[in-house]
Amino acid sequence: MIAATGSRLGSVLLGNGPLVWIGRISYSLYLVHWPILVFHLHWTLRPPSQVEQALMLAGSLVLATLITCG
């Protein structure tokens, strides 16, 4: 664990719940986002729209959380 001694900003950032959660699932998120993107590109043969990007991000976050905490 990184110690943020003497830095109030560092302590606040490192103790922030959403940032801690992202840090915990980051490796799983790294592993799951590529297959989702590649399958989308393979099936549609076009870049994803903004709505599709948001859905892929949400799906990646859910899968990464299930892999890490499930």
mmCIF file of the N, C-alpha and C atoms, coordinates in Angstrom:
data_MODEL
# 
_entry.id   MODEL 
# 
loop_
_atom_site.group_PDB 
_atom_site.id 
_atom_site.type_symbol 
_atom_site.label_atom_id 
_atom_site.label_alt_id 
_atom_site.label_comp_id 
_atom_site.label_asym_id 
_atom_site.label_entity_id 
_atom_site.label_seq_id 
_atom_site.pdbx_PDB_ins_code 
_atom_site.Cartn_x 
_atom_site.Cartn_y 
_atom_site.Cartn_z 
_atom_site.occupancy 
_atom_site.B_iso_or_equiv 
_atom_site.pdbx_formal_charge 
_atom_site.auth_seq_id 
_atom_site.auth_comp_id 
_atom_site.auth_asym_id 
_atom_site.auth_atom_id 
_atom_site.pdbx_PDB_model_num 
ATOM 1   N N  . MET A 1 1  ? 0.839   -1.177  0.000   1.00 0.00 ? 1  MET A N  1 
ATOM 2   C CA . MET A 1 1  ? 0.000   0.000   0.000   1.00 0.00 ? 1  MET A CA 1 
ATOM 3   C C  . MET A 1 1  ? 0.883   1.239   0.000   1.00 0.00 ? 1  MET A C  1 
ATOM 4   N N  . ILE A 1 2  ? 0.459   2.230   -0.733  1.00 0.00 ? 2  ILE A N  1 
ATOM 5   C CA . ILE A 1 2  ? 1.201   3.482   -0.826  1.00 0.00 ? 2  ILE A CA 1 
ATOM 6   C C  . ILE A 1 2  ? 0.824   4.367   0.353   1.00 0.00 ? 2  ILE A C  1 
ATOM 7   N N  . ALA A 1 3  ? 1.823   4.892   1.039   1.00 0.00 ? 3  ALA A N  1 
ATOM 8   C CA . ALA A 1 3  ? 1.569   5.782   2.168   1.00 0.00 ? 3  ALA A CA 1 
ATOM 9   C C  . ALA A 1 3  ? 1.686   7.228   1.693   1.00 0.00 ? 3  ALA A C  1 
ATOM 10  N N  . ALA A 1 4  ? 0.674   7.996   1.973   1.00 0.00 ? 4  ALA A N  1 
ATOM 11  C CA . ALA A 1 4  ? 0.662   9.413   1.596   1.00 0.00 ? 4  ALA A CA 1 
ATOM 12  C C  . ALA A 1 4  ? 0.859   10.246  2.847   1.00 0.00 ? 4  ALA A C  1 
ATOM 13  N N  . THR A 1 5  ? 2.019   10.116  3.453   1.00 0.00 ? 5  THR A N  1 
ATOM 14  C CA . THR A 1 5  ? 2.265   10.846  4.682   1.00 0.00 ? 5  THR A CA 1 
ATOM 15  C C  . THR A 1 5  ? 2.541   12.315  4.386   1.00 0.00 ? 5  THR A C  1 
ATOM 16  N N  . GLY A 1 6  ? 1.910   13.152  5.171   1.00 0.00 ? 6  GLY A N  1 
ATOM 17  C CA . GLY A 1 6  ? 2.158   14.577  5.051   1.00 0.00 ? 6  GLY A CA 1 
ATOM 18  C C  . GLY A 1 6  ? 1.391   15.263  3.937   1.00 0.00 ? 6  GLY A C  1 
ATOM 19  N N  . SER A 1 7  ? 0.637   14.538  3.180   1.00 0.00 ? 7  SER A N  1 
ATOM 20  C CA . SER A 1 7  ? -0.097  15.129  2.074   1.00 0.00 ? 7  SER A CA 1 
ATOM 21  C C  . SER A 1 7  ? -1.588  14.890  2.277   1.00 0.00 ? 7  SER A C  1 
ATOM 22  N N  . ARG A 1 8  ? -2.298  15.941  2.577   1.00 0.00 ? 8  ARG A N  1 
ATOM 23  C CA . ARG A 1 8  ? -3.753  15.829  2.781   1.00 0.00 ? 8  ARG A CA 1 
ATOM 24  C C  . ARG A 1 8  ? -4.437  15.414  1.481   1.00 0.00 ? 8  ARG A C  1 
ATOM 25  N N  . LEU A 1 9  ? -4.038  16.017  0.365   1.00 0.00 ? 9  LEU A N  1 
ATOM 26  C CA . LEU A 1 9  ? -4.629  15.685  -0.922  1.00 0.00 ? 9  LEU A CA 1 
ATOM 27  C C  . LEU A 1 9  ? -4.381  14.217  -1.265  1.00 0.00 ? 9  LEU A C  1 
ATOM 28  N N  . GLY A 1 10 ? -3.157  13.755  -1.038  1.00 0.00 ? 10 GLY A N  1 
ATOM 29  C CA . GLY A 1 10 ? -2.840  12.348  -1.301  1.00 0.00 ? 10 GLY A CA 1 
ATOM 30  C C  . GLY A 1 10 ? -3.662  11.419  -0.438  1.00 0.00 ? 10 GLY A C  1 
ATOM 31  N N  . SER A 1 11 ? -3.845  11.758  0.807   1.00 0.00 ? 11 SER A N  1 
ATOM 32  C CA . SER A 1 11 ? -4.650  10.932  1.713   1.00 0.00 ? 11 SER A CA 1 
ATOM 33  C C  . SER A 1 11 ? -6.105  10.886  1.273   1.00 0.00 ? 11 SER A C  1 
ATOM 34  N N  . VAL A 1 12 ? -6.619  12.020  0.848   1.00 0.00 ? 12 VAL A N  1 
ATOM 35  C CA . VAL A 1 12 ? -8.012  12.074  0.404   1.00 0.00 ? 12 VAL A CA 1 
ATOM 36  C C  . VAL A 1 12 ? -8.191  11.261  -0.875  1.00 0.00 ? 12 VAL A C  1 
ATOM 37  N N  . LEU A 1 13 ? -7.277  11.416  -1.827  1.00 0.00 ? 13 LEU A N  1 
ATOM 38  C CA . LEU A 1 13 ? -7.391  10.682  -3.083  1.00 0.00 ? 13 LEU A CA 1 
ATOM 39  C C  . LEU A 1 13 ? -7.227  9.183   -2.887  1.00 0.00 ? 13 LEU A C  1 
ATOM 40  N N  . LEU A 1 14 ? -6.251  8.781   -2.089  1.00 0.00 ? 14 LEU A N  1 
ATOM 41  C CA . LEU A 1 14 ? -6.004  7.356   -1.889  1.00 0.00 ? 14 LEU A CA 1 
ATOM 42  C C  . LEU A 1 14 ? -7.064  6.706   -1.018  1.00 0.00 ? 14 LEU A C  1 
ATOM 43  N N  . GLY A 1 15 ? -7.811  7.486   -0.278  1.00 0.00 ? 15 GLY A N  1 
ATOM 44  C CA . GLY A 1 15 ? -8.873  6.944   0.562   1.00 0.00 ? 15 GLY A CA 1 
ATOM 45  C C  . GLY A 1 15 ? -10.251 7.084   -0.061  1.00 0.00 ? 15 GLY A C  1 
ATOM 46  N N  . ASN A 1 16 ? -10.326 7.652   -1.269  1.00 0.00 ? 16 ASN A N  1 
ATOM 47  C CA . ASN A 1 16 ? -11.592 7.866   -1.954  1.00 0.00 ? 16 ASN A CA 1 
ATOM 48  C C  . ASN A 1 16 ? -12.176 6.522   -2.381  1.00 0.00 ? 16 ASN A C  1 
ATOM 49  N N  . GLY A 1 17 ? -13.413 6.240   -1.966  1.00 0.00 ? 17 GLY A N  1 
ATOM 50  C CA . GLY A 1 17 ? -14.054 4.952   -2.225  1.00 0.00 ? 17 GLY A CA 1 
ATOM 51  C C  . GLY A 1 17 ? -14.079 4.530   -3.689  1.00 0.00 ? 17 GLY A C  1 
ATOM 52  N N  . PRO A 1 18 ? -14.575 5.391   -4.603  1.00 0.00 ? 18 PRO A N  1 
ATOM 53  C CA . PRO A 1 18 ? -14.599 4.982   -6.007  1.00 0.00 ? 18 PRO A CA 1 
ATOM 54  C C  . PRO A 1 18 ? -13.211 4.730   -6.592  1.00 0.00 ? 18 PRO A C  1 
ATOM 55  N N  . LEU A 1 19 ? -12.224 5.519   -6.195  1.00 0.00 ? 19 LEU A N  1 
ATOM 56  C CA . LEU A 1 19 ? -10.871 5.288   -6.703  1.00 0.00 ? 19 LEU A CA 1 
ATOM 57  C C  . LEU A 1 19 ? -10.288 3.997   -6.154  1.00 0.00 ? 19 LEU A C  1 
ATOM 58  N N  . VAL A 1 20 ? -10.578 3.683   -4.901  1.00 0.00 ? 20 VAL A N  1 
ATOM 59  C CA . VAL A 1 20 ? -10.120 2.415   -4.317  1.00 0.00 ? 20 VAL A CA 1 
ATOM 60  C C  . VAL A 1 20 ? -10.775 1.255   -5.053  1.00 0.00 ? 20 VAL A C  1 
ATOM 61  N N  . TRP A 1 21 ? -12.070 1.379   -5.345  1.00 0.00 ? 21 TRP A N  1 
ATOM 62  C CA . TRP A 1 21 ? -12.793 0.330   -6.063  1.00 0.00 ? 21 TRP A CA 1 
ATOM 63  C C  . TRP A 1 21 ? -12.190 0.106   -7.459  1.00 0.00 ? 21 TRP A C  1 
ATOM 64  N N  . ILE A 1 22 ? -11.931 1.193   -8.191  1.00 0.00 ? 22 ILE A N  1 
ATOM 65  C CA . ILE A 1 22 ? -11.301 1.072   -9.512  1.00 0.00 ? 22 ILE A CA 1 
ATOM 66  C C  . ILE A 1 22 ? -9.932  0.408   -9.388  1.00 0.00 ? 22 ILE A C  1 
ATOM 67  N N  . GLY A 1 23 ? -9.188  0.784   -8.369  1.00 0.00 ? 23 GLY A N  1 
ATOM 68  C CA . GLY A 1 23 ? -7.879  0.170   -8.160  1.00 0.00 ? 23 GLY A CA 1 
ATOM 69  C C  . GLY A 1 23 ? -7.973  -1.321  -7.903  1.00 0.00 ? 23 GLY A C  1 
ATOM 70  N N  . ARG A 1 24 ? -8.983  -1.731  -7.157  1.00 0.00 ? 24 ARG A N  1 
ATOM 71  C CA . ARG A 1 24 ? -9.137  -3.158  -6.847  1.00 0.00 ? 24 ARG A CA 1 
ATOM 72  C C  . ARG A 1 24 ? -9.536  -3.980  -8.065  1.00 0.00 ? 24 ARG A C  1 
ATOM 73  N N  . ILE A 1 25 ? -10.339 -3.405  -8.947  1.00 0.00 ? 25 ILE A N  1 
ATOM 74  C CA . ILE A 1 25 ? -10.791 -4.175  -10.106 1.00 0.00 ? 25 ILE A CA 1 
ATOM 75  C C  . ILE A 1 25 ? -9.958  -3.894  -11.355 1.00 0.00 ? 25 ILE A C  1 
ATOM 76  N N  . SER A 1 26 ? -8.918  -3.075  -11.249 1.00 0.00 ? 26 SER A N  1 
ATOM 77  C CA . SER A 1 26 ? -8.204  -2.602  -12.436 1.00 0.00 ? 26 SER A CA 1 
ATOM 78  C C  . SER A 1 26 ? -7.610  -3.728  -13.274 1.00 0.00 ? 26 SER A C  1 
ATOM 79  N N  . TYR A 1 27 ? -7.040  -4.737  -12.665 1.00 0.00 ? 27 TYR A N  1 
ATOM 80  C CA . TYR A 1 27 ? -6.444  -5.810  -13.465 1.00 0.00 ? 27 TYR A CA 1 
ATOM 81  C C  . TYR A 1 27 ? -7.524  -6.613  -14.179 1.00 0.00 ? 27 TYR A C  1 
ATOM 82  N N  . SER A 1 28 ? -8.610  -6.913  -13.485 1.00 0.00 ? 28 SER A N  1 
ATOM 83  C CA . SER A 1 28 ? -9.717  -7.618  -14.128 1.00 0.00 ? 28 SER A CA 1 
ATOM 84  C C  . SER A 1 28 ? -10.326 -6.765  -15.232 1.00 0.00 ? 28 SER A C  1 
ATOM 85  N N  . LEU A 1 29 ? -10.422 -5.480  -15.001 1.00 0.00 ? 29 LEU A N  1 
ATOM 86  C CA . LEU A 1 29 ? -10.938 -4.565  -16.017 1.00 0.00 ? 29 LEU A CA 1 
ATOM 87  C C  . LEU A 1 29 ? -10.042 -4.571  -17.251 1.00 0.00 ? 29 LEU A C  1 
ATOM 88  N N  . TYR A 1 30 ? -8.748  -4.590  -17.014 1.00 0.00 ? 30 TYR A N  1 
ATOM 89  C CA . TYR A 1 30 ? -7.781  -4.676  -18.111 1.00 0.00 ? 30 TYR A CA 1 
ATOM 90  C C  . TYR A 1 30 ? -7.993  -5.961  -18.915 1.00 0.00 ? 30 TYR A C  1 
ATOM 91  N N  . LEU A 1 31 ? -8.260  -7.052  -18.229 1.00 0.00 ? 31 LEU A N  1 
ATOM 92  C CA . LEU A 1 31 ? -8.426  -8.338  -18.913 1.00 0.00 ? 31 LEU A CA 1 
ATOM 93  C C  . LEU A 1 31 ? -9.738  -8.446  -19.685 1.00 0.00 ? 31 LEU A C  1 
ATOM 94  N N  . VAL A 1 32 ? -10.817 -7.874  -19.189 1.00 0.00 ? 32 VAL A N  1 
ATOM 95  C CA . VAL A 1 32 ? -12.123 -8.082  -19.824 1.00 0.00 ? 32 VAL A CA 1 
ATOM 96  C C  . VAL A 1 32 ? -12.475 -7.052  -20.892 1.00 0.00 ? 32 VAL A C  1 
ATOM 97  N N  . HIS A 1 33 ? -11.874 -5.875  -20.869 1.00 0.00 ? 33 HIS A N  1 
ATOM 98  C CA . HIS A 1 33 ? -12.325 -4.858  -21.817 1.00 0.00 ? 33 HIS A CA 1 
ATOM 99  C C  . HIS A 1 33 ? -11.926 -5.167  -23.254 1.00 0.00 ? 33 HIS A C  1 
ATOM 100 N N  . TRP A 1 34 ? -10.767 -5.793  -23.457 1.00 0.00 ? 34 TRP A N  1 
ATOM 101 C CA . TRP A 1 34 ? -10.328 -6.072  -24.825 1.00 0.00 ? 34 TRP A CA 1 
ATOM 102 C C  . TRP A 1 34 ? -11.219 -7.075  -25.546 1.00 0.00 ? 34 TRP A C  1 
ATOM 103 N N  . PRO A 1 35 ? -11.561 -8.201  -24.932 1.00 0.00 ? 35 PRO A N  1 
ATOM 104 C CA . PRO A 1 35 ? -12.463 -9.121  -25.647 1.00 0.00 ? 35 PRO A CA 1 
ATOM 105 C C  . PRO A 1 35 ? -13.809 -8.488  -25.995 1.00 0.00 ? 35 PRO A C  1 
ATOM 106 N N  . ILE A 1 36 ? -14.329 -7.660  -25.112 1.00 0.00 ? 36 ILE A N  1 
ATOM 107 C CA . ILE A 1 36 ? -15.605 -6.993  -25.398 1.00 0.00 ? 36 ILE A CA 1 
ATOM 108 C C  . ILE A 1 36 ? -15.459 -6.087  -26.619 1.00 0.00 ? 36 ILE A C  1 
ATOM 109 N N  . LEU A 1 37 ? -14.410 -5.300  -26.657 1.00 0.00 ? 37 LEU A N  1 
ATOM 110 C CA . LEU A 1 37 ? -14.175 -4.403  -27.786 1.00 0.00 ? 37 LEU A CA 1 
ATOM 111 C C  . LEU A 1 37 ? -13.938 -5.184  -29.079 1.00 0.00 ? 37 LEU A C  1 
ATOM 112 N N  . VAL A 1 38 ? -13.117 -6.214  -29.013 1.00 0.00 ? 38 VAL A N  1 
ATOM 113 C CA . VAL A 1 38 ? -12.790 -6.990  -30.211 1.00 0.00 ? 38 VAL A CA 1 
ATOM 114 C C  . VAL A 1 38 ? -14.024 -7.705  -30.752 1.00 0.00 ? 38 VAL A C  1 
ATOM 115 N N  . PHE A 1 39 ? -14.830 -8.303  -29.880 1.00 0.00 ? 39 PHE A N  1 
ATOM 116 C CA . PHE A 1 39 ? -16.041 -8.969  -30.348 1.00 0.00 ? 39 PHE A CA 1 
ATOM 117 C C  . PHE A 1 39 ? -16.998 -7.979  -30.992 1.00 0.00 ? 39 PHE A C  1 
ATOM 118 N N  . HIS A 1 40 ? -17.112 -6.798  -30.419 1.00 0.00 ? 40 HIS A N  1 
ATOM 119 C CA . HIS A 1 40 ? -17.978 -5.777  -31.030 1.00 0.00 ? 40 HIS A CA 1 
ATOM 120 C C  . HIS A 1 40 ? -17.486 -5.431  -32.428 1.00 0.00 ? 40 HIS A C  1 
ATOM 121 N N  . LEU A 1 41 ? -16.201 -5.179  -32.559 1.00 0.00 ? 41 LEU A N  1 
ATOM 122 C CA . LEU A 1 41 ? -15.643 -4.824  -33.864 1.00 0.00 ? 41 LEU A CA 1 
ATOM 123 C C  . LEU A 1 41 ? -15.800 -5.965  -34.865 1.00 0.00 ? 41 LEU A C  1 
ATOM 124 N N  . HIS A 1 42 ? -15.653 -7.197  -34.400 1.00 0.00 ? 42 HIS A N  1 
ATOM 125 C CA . HIS A 1 42 ? -15.783 -8.367  -35.274 1.00 0.00 ? 42 HIS A CA 1 
ATOM 126 C C  . HIS A 1 42 ? -17.221 -8.521  -35.763 1.00 0.00 ? 42 HIS A C  1 
ATOM 127 N N  . TRP A 1 43 ? -18.188 -8.328  -34.877 1.00 0.00 ? 43 TRP A N  1 
ATOM 128 C CA . TRP A 1 43 ? -19.592 -8.530  -35.234 1.00 0.00 ? 43 TRP A CA 1 
ATOM 129 C C  . TRP A 1 43 ? -20.178 -7.381  -36.043 1.00 0.00 ? 43 TRP A C  1 
ATOM 130 N N  . THR A 1 44 ? -19.759 -6.150  -35.770 1.00 0.00 ? 44 THR A N  1 
ATOM 131 C CA . THR A 1 44 ? -20.386 -5.008  -36.445 1.00 0.00 ? 44 THR A CA 1 
ATOM 132 C C  . THR A 1 44 ? -19.551 -4.457  -37.600 1.00 0.00 ? 44 THR A C  1 
ATOM 133 N N  . LEU A 1 45 ? -18.267 -4.744  -37.619 1.00 0.00 ? 45 LEU A N  1 
ATOM 134 C CA . LEU A 1 45 ? -17.344 -4.258  -38.656 1.00 0.00 ? 45 LEU A CA 1 
ATOM 135 C C  . LEU A 1 45 ? -17.318 -2.731  -38.756 1.00 0.00 ? 45 LEU A C  1 
ATOM 136 N N  . ARG A 1 46 ? -17.511 -2.078  -37.605 1.00 0.00 ? 46 ARG A N  1 
ATOM 137 C CA . ARG A 1 46 ? -17.447 -0.614  -37.549 1.00 0.00 ? 46 ARG A CA 1 
ATOM 138 C C  . ARG A 1 46 ? -17.067 -0.199  -36.132 1.00 0.00 ? 46 ARG A C  1 
ATOM 139 N N  . PRO A 1 47 ? -16.555 0.997   -35.982 1.00 0.00 ? 47 PRO A N  1 
ATOM 140 C CA . PRO A 1 47 ? -16.247 1.484   -34.630 1.00 0.00 ? 47 PRO A CA 1 
ATOM 141 C C  . PRO A 1 47 ? -17.536 1.654   -33.820 1.00 0.00 ? 47 PRO A C  1 
ATOM 142 N N  . PRO A 1 48 ? -17.450 1.501   -32.521 1.00 0.00 ? 48 PRO A N  1 
ATOM 143 C CA . PRO A 1 48 ? -18.652 1.642   -31.692 1.00 0.00 ? 48 PRO A CA 1 
ATOM 144 C C  . PRO A 1 48 ? -19.114 3.091   -31.588 1.00 0.00 ? 48 PRO A C  1 
ATOM 145 N N  . SER A 1 49 ? -20.423 3.264   -31.507 1.00 0.00 ? 49 SER A N  1 
ATOM 146 C CA . SER A 1 49 ? -20.994 4.595   -31.274 1.00 0.00 ? 49 SER A CA 1 
ATOM 147 C C  . SER A 1 49 ? -20.757 4.974   -29.812 1.00 0.00 ? 49 SER A C  1 
ATOM 148 N N  . GLN A 1 50 ? -21.104 6.190   -29.460 1.00 0.00 ? 50 GLN A N  1 
ATOM 149 C CA . GLN A 1 50 ? -20.906 6.628   -28.074 1.00 0.00 ? 50 GLN A CA 1 
ATOM 150 C C  . GLN A 1 50 ? -21.783 5.833   -27.115 1.00 0.00 ? 50 GLN A C  1 
ATOM 151 N N  . VAL A 1 51 ? -22.993 5.506   -27.532 1.00 0.00 ? 51 VAL A N  1 
ATOM 152 C CA . VAL A 1 51 ? -23.876 4.710   -26.681 1.00 0.00 ? 51 VAL A CA 1 
ATOM 153 C C  . VAL A 1 51 ? -23.286 3.310   -26.492 1.00 0.00 ? 51 VAL A C  1 
ATOM 154 N N  . GLU A 1 52 ? -22.784 2.720   -27.570 1.00 0.00 ? 52 GLU A N  1 
ATOM 155 C CA . GLU A 1 52 ? -22.166 1.398   -27.477 1.00 0.00 ? 52 GLU A CA 1 
ATOM 156 C C  . GLU A 1 52 ? -20.909 1.432   -26.612 1.00 0.00 ? 52 GLU A C  1 
ATOM 157 N N  . GLN A 1 53 ? -20.142 2.502   -26.715 1.00 0.00 ? 53 GLN A N  1 
ATOM 158 C CA . GLN A 1 53 ? -18.958 2.648   -25.868 1.00 0.00 ? 53 GLN A CA 1 
ATOM 159 C C  . GLN A 1 53 ? -19.351 2.684   -24.396 1.00 0.00 ? 53 GLN A C  1 
ATOM 160 N N  . ALA A 1 54 ? -20.404 3.437   -24.082 1.00 0.00 ? 54 ALA A N  1 
ATOM 161 C CA . ALA A 1 54 ? -20.873 3.520   -22.700 1.00 0.00 ? 54 ALA A CA 1 
ATOM 162 C C  . ALA A 1 54 ? -21.361 2.164   -22.209 1.00 0.00 ? 54 ALA A C  1 
ATOM 163 N N  . LEU A 1 55 ? -22.072 1.435   -23.065 1.00 0.00 ? 55 LEU A N  1 
ATOM 164 C CA . LEU A 1 55 ? -22.546 0.106   -22.684 1.00 0.00 ? 55 LEU A CA 1 
ATOM 165 C C  . LEU A 1 55 ? -21.383 -0.877  -22.489 1.00 0.00 ? 55 LEU A C  1 
ATOM 166 N N  . MET A 1 56 ? -20.375 -0.781  -23.356 1.00 0.00 ? 56 MET A N  1 
ATOM 167 C CA . MET A 1 56 ? -19.207 -1.654  -23.199 1.00 0.00 ? 56 MET A CA 1 
ATOM 168 C C  . MET A 1 56 ? -18.439 -1.320  -21.925 1.00 0.00 ? 56 MET A C  1 
ATOM 169 N N  . LEU A 1 57 ? -18.336 -0.040  -21.601 1.00 0.00 ? 57 LEU A N  1 
ATOM 170 C CA . LEU A 1 57 ? -17.680 0.355   -20.356 1.00 0.00 ? 57 LEU A CA 1 
ATOM 171 C C  . LEU A 1 57 ? -18.438 -0.187  -19.157 1.00 0.00 ? 57 LEU A C  1 
ATOM 172 N N  . ALA A 1 58 ? -19.756 -0.019  -19.164 1.00 0.00 ? 58 ALA A N  1 
ATOM 173 C CA . ALA A 1 58 ? -20.572 -0.521  -18.056 1.00 0.00 ? 58 ALA A CA 1 
ATOM 174 C C  . ALA A 1 58 ? -20.448 -2.038  -17.937 1.00 0.00 ? 58 ALA A C  1 
ATOM 175 N N  . GLY A 1 59 ? -20.514 -2.731  -19.063 1.00 0.00 ? 59 GLY A N  1 
ATOM 176 C CA . GLY A 1 59 ? -20.369 -4.180  -19.045 1.00 0.00 ? 59 GLY A CA 1 
ATOM 177 C C  . GLY A 1 59 ? -18.997 -4.619  -18.544 1.00 0.00 ? 59 GLY A C  1 
ATOM 178 N N  . SER A 1 60 ? -17.959 -3.901  -18.951 1.00 0.00 ? 60 SER A N  1 
ATOM 179 C CA . SER A 1 60 ? -16.606 -4.212  -18.491 1.00 0.00 ? 60 SER A CA 1 
ATOM 180 C C  . SER A 1 60 ? -16.481 -4.019  -16.986 1.00 0.00 ? 60 SER A C  1 
ATOM 181 N N  . LEU A 1 61 ? -17.062 -2.936  -16.472 1.00 0.00 ? 61 LEU A N  1 
ATOM 182 C CA . LEU A 1 61 ? -17.008 -2.682  -15.031 1.00 0.00 ? 61 LEU A CA 1 
ATOM 183 C C  . LEU A 1 61 ? -17.754 -3.764  -14.250 1.00 0.00 ? 61 LEU A C  1 
ATOM 184 N N  . VAL A 1 62 ? -18.917 -4.178  -14.768 1.00 0.00 ? 62 VAL A N  1 
ATOM 185 C CA . VAL A 1 62 ? -19.681 -5.232  -14.090 1.00 0.00 ? 62 VAL A CA 1 
ATOM 186 C C  . VAL A 1 62 ? -18.908 -6.543  -14.105 1.00 0.00 ? 62 VAL A C  1 
ATOM 187 N N  . LEU A 1 63 ? -18.387 -6.940  -15.269 1.00 0.00 ? 63 LEU A N  1 
ATOM 188 C CA . LEU A 1 63 ? -17.642 -8.193  -15.349 1.00 0.00 ? 63 LEU A CA 1 
ATOM 189 C C  . LEU A 1 63 ? -16.393 -8.169  -14.469 1.00 0.00 ? 63 LEU A C  1 
ATOM 190 N N  . ALA A 1 64 ? -15.668 -7.062  -14.496 1.00 0.00 ? 64 ALA A N  1 
ATOM 191 C CA . ALA A 1 64 ? -14.454 -6.955  -13.683 1.00 0.00 ? 64 ALA A CA 1 
ATOM 192 C C  . ALA A 1 64 ? -14.790 -7.049  -12.197 1.00 0.00 ? 64 ALA A C  1 
ATOM 193 N N  . THR A 1 65 ? -15.889 -6.434  -11.795 1.00 0.00 ? 65 THR A N  1 
ATOM 194 C CA . THR A 1 65 ? -16.298 -6.511  -10.385 1.00 0.00 ? 65 THR A CA 1 
ATOM 195 C C  . THR A 1 65 ? -16.684 -7.936  -10.020 1.00 0.00 ? 65 THR A C  1 
ATOM 196 N N  . LEU A 1 66 ? -17.416 -8.608  -10.892 1.00 0.00 ? 66 LEU A N  1 
ATOM 197 C CA . LEU A 1 66 ? -17.813 -10.003 -10.608 1.00 0.00 ? 66 LEU A CA 1 
ATOM 198 C C  . LEU A 1 66 ? -16.588 -10.915 -10.539 1.00 0.00 ? 66 LEU A C  1 
ATOM 199 N N  . ILE A 1 67 ? -15.635 -10.707 -11.417 1.00 0.00 ? 67 ILE A N  1 
ATOM 200 C CA . ILE A 1 67 ? -14.425 -11.536 -11.401 1.00 0.00 ? 67 ILE A CA 1 
ATOM 201 C C  . ILE A 1 67 ? -13.632 -11.300 -10.137 1.00 0.00 ? 67 ILE A C  1 
ATOM 202 N N  . THR A 1 68 ? -13.498 -10.044 -9.735  1.00 0.00 ? 68 THR A N  1 
ATOM 203 C CA . THR A 1 68 ? -12.676 -9.706  -8.568  1.00 0.00 ? 68 THR A CA 1 
ATOM 204 C C  . THR A 1 68 ? -13.361 -10.069 -7.261  1.00 0.00 ? 68 THR A C  1 
ATOM 205 N N  . CYS A 1 69 ? -14.626 -9.763  -7.140  1.00 0.00 ? 69 CYS A N  1 
ATOM 206 C CA . CYS A 1 69 ? -15.332 -9.929  -5.867  1.00 0.00 ? 69 CYS A CA 1 
ATOM 207 C C  . CYS A 1 69 ? -16.202 -11.168 -5.818  1.00 0.00 ? 69 CYS A C  1 
ATOM 208 N N  . GLY A 1 70 ? -16.401 -11.810 -6.958  1.00 0.00 ? 70 GLY A N  1 
ATOM 209 C CA . GLY A 1 70 ? -17.355 -12.906 -7.022  1.00 0.00 ? 70 GLY A CA 1 
ATOM 210 C C  . GLY A 1 70 ? -16.780 -14.209 -6.675  1.00 0.00 ? 70 GLY A C  1 
# 
